[in-house]
Amino acid sequence: MARYHLITIAIAVLLSPAVSAQSADPMVTVEMRQQGFKDMGAAFKGVRDQFRRSRPVMVMIREYSRPLLRYSREPVIENWFPQGTGPGEGIETEALPVIWERPDEFAARWEDYILAAENLQSAVVSGDLEATRERVREMGDTCSGCHDTFREEED
Amino acid sequence: MTGAHVFQRRKVWDLPTRCGHWLLLLLFCGSRWTAENGEMQWHRYMGYVMAGVLVFRLYWGVFGSTTARFKHFLRGPASTLAYTRELRRRARQPAPAGHNPLGALSSTVLLFLLLAQVCLGLLAVDVDGMEAGPLSFYVSFEAGRFAALWHERVFNLLLFFVAVHIIAVMLYWLLGGQNLIVRMISGRDDQPGSATELWFAPLWRSVLGVALAGILVWYLQSLDIPL
């Protein structure tokens, strides 16, 4: 048994530099969250664009909205916005320091997003196009509302 | 008395060219203001009208009056350079009717950049995927973001060339004593009596151009379907 313990410890020791190196480099986290938000932006554009058609296709809206729901179920605040990943030396990010200065407010905005994603999901499942339209509007306002405060302004 | 020193007030710029010029200025300022203040629906409307004015200007550059035609004012690098070398002397003399070679370069660059800017805007998508140009429907989120990035860069280029344009006009005024602004409003200028005759396009030609621009504006706004 002891041997197995040793092997386990050895593997853990071997792996630990990789794990700690990842968490030590804030840019890895920054790039991860940027990619996540790009996915969400792309998903939202897909949903929004259906309403540019003369007849929006509900199945397409459902498919495009999947990442929006998926990300709403992830511990995004903990994983994407740990301390030390704000703007600073060697860190290129448009996330504003106010995220870490007012964490409760930021967390509340993310709760808004979770709610918006769930509401959108229910509307999509119901198949009611007008209700979905309203929920898409709400989600758009949720995104831009948070970005207004916590993200660097787009020029 | 037919020397180059006898001047007479003559029409140089026709009404469509002048209207186009000042409309572009208004739309440029308006686009900036609406973008800064988050009035994106108005920003898009201004972009569509801008596209219309630009298409009219291109049409007018081929089928319009003499001084508006690209053929009349586009010069090669050699003659532009030659003009630039003599600028100090030439700026004090009455300019030939229409654009001088430097003015031609300036307006061509501005026209080109404005065209690029409108095209980029039609494809651009904002960071949320919410506000977007009407043609962004045909491109991916990434491509739309790329267009938005260049929409911003080209705007900065435009600011630079607009500044150059304004400074040049000011210099002609202060150093050369020529008020090009009044000339672009009234369309008239003192020209040597011996200057070559200018041809001005009849009304129906501009009506055709406006119709062409109108169709484009109508088409673009028809693609802009609100959520």
Contacts between the chains, C-beta under 8 A, distances in Angstrom:
chain1	res1	chain2	res2	distance
A	37	B	127	8.0
A	38	B	141	7.1
A	38	B	142	7.4
A	38	B	145	8.0
A	40	B	129	8.0
A	41	B	125	7.8
A	41	B	127	6.3
A	41	B	128	6.4
A	41	B	129	4.4
A	41	B	141	5.4
A	41	B	145	7.6
A	42	B	129	6.8
A	42	B	140	7.0
A	42	B	141	3.6
A	42	B	142	7.2
A	43	B	129	7.7
A	44	B	128	6.5
A	44	B	129	3.9
A	44	B	130	7.0
A	45	B	125	6.0
A	45	B	129	3.5
A	45	B	132	7.1
A	45	B	136	7.6
A	45	B	141	4.6
A	45	B	144	7.0
A	46	B	141	7.8
A	48	B	129	6.0
A	48	B	130	6.4
A	48	B	132	7.5
A	48	B	227	6.2
A	49	B	136	7.8
A	49	B	137	5.2
A	51	B	225	6.8
A	51	B	227	5.2
A	52	B	134	7.7
A	52	B	137	5.1
A	52	B	223	7.6
A	52	B	225	4.7
A	133	B	227	6.6
A	136	B	227	6.2
A	137	B	227	5.7
A	140	B	128	6.3
A	140	B	130	4.1
A	140	B	227	7.1
A	143	B	128	4.1
A	143	B	129	7.9
A	143	B	130	6.6
A	144	B	128	5.3
A	144	B	130	6.2
A	147	B	127	6.6
A	147	B	128	6.6
A	151	B	127	7.4
A	154	B	126	6.7
A	154	B	127	5.9
A	154	B	148	7.8
A	154	B	152	7.9
A	155	B	152	5.2
